[in-house]
């Protein structure tokens, strides 16, 4: 259990939110991959390049997102998704937001530092 005292209902909500954020990020990444299929259909790239893009998707963003949402701590994943704008605070129960506030702020700082690097 994390250091944040979540109720059973809050833990369930955090799990739901983690699933929603994962779906949103994976959908965005899949849309980018779909554009590679369109290039292949239009003969702008060959099937070998398409295959390489599929491989990069599977071993890259897809795997990274799986690790973030399925293997990480759900409260951290949700806080990070809020900090990065994947989830809006308005979508999250106020009590959950308050319990996550310090983690959200830390995630925002880390995200800013990553952008500046």
VENTA-V309812 format. One line per field, one symbol per residue. ss: DSSP state (@ for helix, = for strand, . for the rest). psi: psi as a letter, one per 30 degrees, with the letter a starting at -180 (. if undefined). Layout:
BEGIN
ss = ???
psi = ???
END
This chain:
BEGIN
ss = .......@@@@@@@@@@@@@@@@@@@@@@@@@@@@@@@@@@.....@@@@@@@@@@@@@@@@@@@@@@@@@..@@@@@@@@@@.....@@@..@@@@@@@@@@@@@@@@@@@@@@@.
psi = klfkikleeeeeeeeeeeeeeeeeeeeeeeeeeeeeeeeeeggfllfeeeeeeeeeeefceeeeeeeeffflkeeeeeeeeeefgekkeffkkeeeeeffeeeeeeeeeeeeeeef.
END
